[in-house]
């Protein structure tokens, strides 16, 4: 229970990677606020956690709405006085090329994936500074490389990397560390319909990651075991980056 006594916030925390992060942090002893728009999934996650004896609280939350962040910050300050862990995991994706993307579509992706990360850090920064803390912002390997047909998504995930580095520099004097998590393909419901042949062709480990495997990395990054790591881009992609993105298989 190495995170006992710490308070954590996970956005997009009701399913997929976010649910895995929320469960792992709670099972390590943290009090976890799982934020999401998915009420049924969030309530079910919280009920399952309570049955297991861990403290995981679902809150209906829109990462793009500043008032939602103000309400959350007030609740955490009132209940706990400080925050030690922020995992900005919420994100959306759609496919469109530069020629086909619309301004509205581009701005929607940026609003959730990038502005949502900024607002989380902005409104919880003061609580993180009380006793120091750790931020993990979910980017993607596609924040570093090209992904034809995903212009808005790549822009948003590159923005997350840039903000994370700035947060690391600004946070260091306050005892706040910030790192970016860069997954490759993850086996979640959002990717259930994706062509698995692409995963096999592009990933040396021949599969996508399980959400629990990403959660283990998040646990490390928010724990004292990573106390000298900040401002980094942590790729968890099964060798996708190392292989140059073109590995082929018979």
C-alpha positions, 0 to 999 in steps of 0.5 A: 500500500505504498500510496496510502494517505495520498489523494489521486485524480484520474480523468477518463477514469471510468473505463479502459486505461482510465479505469485500470489506472483508477483501480491500481492507484486505489489498490495501492492505498490512494483515495482516488477520484475517477472523473468521467462523463460515463455515469453507469460505468463510473458508478459500477467501478466505484461500487466494485472498488467499495466491495473490495475495500478500497477508496475509489470515488466516481465524479461526473466531470467534463474536462473541457468545462472550467467550472467542473474543475473548480468544483472538484478542486474545492471538494478536494481542498475541503476534504483533504487539503492537498492532492498528490497525484493527477493522471490526465488520461481523458481523450478522444480520437477520430480519423481525418486527413489534413484535407478532410478535417474541419476546423470544428473537428480539429478544435473538438479534439484539441479541446478534450485532449489538450485543453482538458490536460491544461485545465486539470493542471491549472486548477489543481496546481495549487493543491499539488504544490501543498506537499508536492506531487506527481502528474502523468499526462497521457500522450501517445507515440503519435505525439512524436511521429506521423499518423496519416489520417489523424491530423487533429489527434497527432496535434493534440498529443504533441501538445500534451508532450510540450505542456508536460515538459513545461509543467516539469520545469515550473513544478520542480521548485514546488516539488511537483514532477510531471511526465508524459505516458506515450502508449502504442496500441492498447486493447480497449473497447475503443479499439475493438473494431480496429484491424489487428493486422496493423498491430501485428505488423507494427509492434515487435511484441506482436500485440497491443498492451493490456490497460493493466500494463499501462497502469503499472507504469503509472503507479511507478511514475506517481510513486517515490520509486520515480522521485528523480524522473520528471519531464520525460516521455515514457513510451510503452509501445511494445517496441513500436518506436524502436522498430521504426514503425515499419516492422512486418510479419509473415 
